[in-house]
Amino acid sequence: MFGSCAFSNRFNTEKSYYQTFYDEILVPEEVEYTYYKAAITKRNRWMVDHADLMLAYIDHDYGGAYQTYRYAQKKSVPIINIAEGATVCLK
């Protein structure tokens, strides 16, 4: 959705800028000024830490979504994976 790295990083550092696009945005304080590439992992972990349930579409056992899935498993968060064949891919 966002074309350039500078634009993406702007979303992590200039809260007032992106608030002009949305009615409400939740940005965890510990992620707010994190470099945007590192912020993805921190945001995912924050969401898992505050979730009652994880709804995911994961069809392979690598990448950021999969790492978040594994983190949620370790935290005992209930997970619903809507990917076709997910039970085969994620044992």
C-alpha positions in Angstrom: 0.0 0.0 0.0 2.8 2.4 0.8 5.3 3.0 -2.0 8.4 4.3 -0.4 10.5 3.5 2.7 10.4 7.2 3.8 6.6 7.3 3.5 6.4 4.0 5.5 8.7 5.3 8.2 6.7 8.5 8.4 3.8 6.5 9.7 6.0 5.4 12.7 7.3 8.8 13.6 4.7 11.4 12.8 1.5 10.5 14.5 -0.4 13.6 13.5 0.4 12.9 9.8 -1.3 9.6 9.6 -4.1 10.6 11.9 -5.4 12.8 9.1 -6.1 9.6 7.1 -8.1 7.7 9.8 -10.7 8.3 12.5 -8.8 6.2 15.1 -5.4 4.6 15.2 -3.8 2.6 18.0 0.0 2.8 18.0 1.7 1.0 20.9 4.1 3.4 22.7 6.9 0.9 22.5 6.6 0.8 18.7 5.9 4.5 17.9 9.5 5.6 17.2 10.9 2.2 16.1 12.5 1.9 12.6 9.6 0.9 10.4 11.0 -2.5 9.4 11.6 -3.5 13.0 8.3 -2.1 14.0 6.4 -4.8 12.0 7.7 -7.5 14.3 7.1 -5.4 17.4 3.6 -4.5 16.3 2.8 -8.2 15.7 4.0 -9.3 19.1 2.1 -6.4 20.8 -1.1 -7.6 19.0 -0.5 -11.2 20.2 0.2 -10.0 23.7 -3.1 -8.1 23.8 -5.3 -10.6 21.9 -7.9 -13.1 23.1 -7.9 -14.8 19.7 -5.7 -14.8 16.6 -7.3 -15.0 13.1 -4.7 -15.8 10.5 -4.2 -16.8 6.9 -0.9 -18.8 7.0 -0.2 -21.4 4.3 3.6 -21.9 4.7 6.0 -22.3 7.6 8.3 -19.3 7.1 8.1 -15.5 7.1 6.8 -12.9 9.5 3.2 -14.1 9.7 4.4 -17.6 10.5 6.7 -16.2 13.2 3.8 -14.3 14.7 1.8 -17.5 14.6 4.5 -19.4 16.5 4.7 -16.6 19.0 1.0 -16.8 19.6 1.3 -20.6 20.1 3.9 -20.0 22.7 1.7 -17.5 24.5 -1.3 -20.0 24.3 -3.4 -17.6 22.3 -6.2 -19.5 20.5 -5.6 -19.5 16.7 -8.0 -19.8 13.8 -6.1 -20.3 10.6 -8.4 -19.8 7.6 -5.9 -20.8 5.0 -7.0 -23.8 2.9 -5.1 -26.9 4.0 -3.7 -25.1 7.1 -3.9 -28.2 9.3 -1.5 -29.9 6.8 0.9 -26.9 6.6 1.0 -26.0 10.3 1.3 -29.1 12.6 
